[in-house]
Amino acid sequence: MTTNIGSLDRIVRIVVGLGLVALALGLIPGVAPSIWGWLGLVPLGTALIGNCPAYSILGVNTCGRKA
């Protein structure tokens, strides 16, 4: 499996994923827990493996060019 997620993209996915999981667990004060927060596992998983299936289908690569 080739990597198609760059460093900045990976960081953003981790932050968004952790935020959504925190929402699902009710860790954000003043915000009710939501089942939709478990969707945060998707960006976390893609960030950990370094490959986004949607990027592969669309032909997107945020890694940059290799010299």
ZAKOL-499104 format. One line per 4 residues: number of its first residue (from 1); their letters; for each residue y, x, z of N, C-alpha, C, CB. Coordinates in pm, whole numbers. Glycine has a CB too. Example, Ala and Ser with C-alpha at 12.3 -4.5 7.8 and 13.67 -1.06 7.14 Angstrom:
! ZAKOL-499104
1	AS	-569/1319/780/-450/1230/780/-330/1320/780/-447/1131/905 | -225/1285/708/-106/1367/714/3/1290/787/-60/1408/572
//
This chain:
! ZAKOL-499104
1	MTTN	-117/84/0/0/0/0/124/90/0/-1/-96/122 | 212/70/-96/331/153/-104/442/98/-16/378/164/-249 | 525/186/31/638/147/113/752/101/24/683/264/203 | 809/-14/54/923/-63/-23/1039/-107/65/880/-178/-111
5	IGSL	1035/-68/194/1141/-103/288/1205/26/338/1086/-187/408 | 1336/38/319/1410/155/362/1442/153/511/1537/168/284 | 1504/259/560/1533/274/702/1627/167/755/1593/410/728 | 1738/143/686/1833/42/732/1770/-97/729/1960/44/645
9	DRIV	1698/-127/623/1629/-255/611/1529/-273/725/1558/-266/475 | 1458/-167/759/1359/-172/866/1425/-199/1001/1280/-41/871 | 1539/-133/1027/1611/-154/1153/1660/-297/1164/1729/-56/1164 | 1715/-350/1056/1765/-488/1056/1651/-585/1081/1836/-522/921
13	RIVV	1536/-563/1018/1421/-650/1037/1372/-647/1182/1308/-610/943 | 1373/-530/1244/1329/-519/1383/1425/-594/1475/1318/-371/1426 | 1554/-576/1455/1654/-643/1540/1644/-795/1524/1797/-594/1505 | 1638/-842/1401/1630/-986/1376/1498/-1041/1432/1642/-1016/1224
17	GLGL	1389/-970/1409/1259/-1015/1459/1256/-1024/1611/1151/-921/1412 | 1308/-923/1678/1311/-926/1825/1401/-1038/1876/1358/-791/1880 | 1512/-1061/1807/1602/-1170/1846/1534/-1306/1834/1727/-1168/1761 | 1461/-1326/1726/1393/-1454/1707/1279/-1474/1806/1339/-1464/1564
21	VALA	1205/-1367/1836/1098/-1379/1935/1159/-1405/2073/1011/-1250/1938 | 1272/-1343/2104/1340/-1371/2231/1382/-1518/2236/1464/-1279/2248 | 1423/-1573/2124/1457/-1715/2118/1334/-1801/2147/1516/-1751/1979 | 1222/-1765/2090/1098/-1840/2112/1054/-1836/2258/988/-1787/2022
25	LGLI	1078/-1723/2323/1036/-1707/2462/1139/-1760/2561/1009/-1562/2491 | 1255/-1802/2512/1359/-1854/2600/1433/-1747/2677/1299/-1951/2697 | 1442/-1626/2621/1507/-1515/2690/1658/-1507/2663/1443/-1385/2648 | 1709/-1593/2576/1851/-1592/2544/1919/-1698/2630/1877/-1619/2391
29	PGVA	2009/-1656/2721/2073/-1752/2812/2157/-1855/2735/2161/-1678/2913 | 2146/-1980/2779/2226/-2087/2720/2169/-2144/2591/2362/-2037/2694 | 2053/-2093/2547/1991/-2142/2424/1849/-2187/2459/1989/-2031/2312 | 1816/-2309/2417/1685/-2363/2445/1578/-2289/2363/1681/-2515/2416
33	PSIW	1462/-2266/2422/1353/-2203/2346/1317/-2288/2224/1229/-2183/2436 | 1282/-2221/2117/1248/-2291/1994/1120/-2234/1935/1363/-2282/1892 | 1036/-2323/1886/911/-2281/1821/942/-2200/1695/824/-2403/1787 | 1055/-2225/1632/1093/-2154/1510/1114/-2005/1534/1220/-2215/1452
37	GWLG	1138/-1967/1658/1158/-1827/1690/1037/-1740/1662/1196/-1813/1833 | 918/-1802/1660/797/-1724/1633/794/-1674/1489/673/-1808/1660 | 880/-1725/1404/891/-1670/1269/942/-1526/1272/985/-1758/1183 | 996/-1484/1385/1041/-1346/1402/928/-1245/1393/1110/-1331/1534
41	LVPL	804/-1291/1404/690/-1200/1389/676/-1151/1246/562/-1270/1434 | 724/-1229/1150/715/-1189/1010/802/-1065/982/758/-1304/918 | 933/-1066/1013/1010/-945/989/963/-826/1074/1156/-971/1015 | 915/-853/1195/862/-743/1277/739/-681/1212/827/-794/1418
45	GTAL	650/-765/1161/530/-713/1096/561/-634/971/438/-827/1063 | 650/-686/888/684/-615/765/756/-484/796/770/-703/674 | 836/-482/902/903/-357/940/803/-254/989/1009/-384/1049 | 702/-298/1061/603/-205/1115/515/-146/1006/517/-274/1218
49	IGNC	477/-227/906/391/-173/800/470/-108/689/304/-283/744 | 601/-141/680/686/-78/579/675/-137/441/655/66/571 | 611/-252/431/594/-316/301/623/-465/314/451/-292/246 | 705/-515/223/738/-657/219/673/-717/95/892/-679/219
53	PAYS	580/-812/112/516/-873/-4/615/-941/-98/413/-974/41 | 718/-1004/-44/818/-1069/-129/893/-965/-214/918/-1149/-43 | 923/-850/-155/987/-743/-230/896/-695/-344/1023/-624/-137 | 766/-687/-317/672/-644/-420/671/-741/-538/532/-631/-362
57	ILGV	671/-870/-509/670/-973/-614/799/-968/-696/651/-1113/-552 | 913/-948/-626/1043/-948/-693/1080/-813/-752/1149/-992/-597 | 1004/-709/-721/1032/-576/-773/1148/-506/-703/1062/-585/-919 | 1172/-542/-577/1280/-482/-499/1225/-365/-419/1346/-587/-405
61	NTCG	1306/-258/-409/1268/-141/-330/1394/-87/-264/1198/-31/-418 | 1400/-92/-130/1518/-42/-59/1498/98/-5/1553/-136/54 | 1391/163/-44/1365/301/3/1456/403/-62/1221/338/-25 | 1507/372/-176/1585/470/-250/1496/549/-343/1659/564/-154
65	RKA	1555/633/-422/1477/711/-518/1427/839/-455/1560/742/-642 | 1310/878/-497/1256/1006/-453/1292/1111/-557/1102/1000/-433 | 1337/1225/-509/1382/1331/-601/1267/1403/-665/1468/1430/-530
//
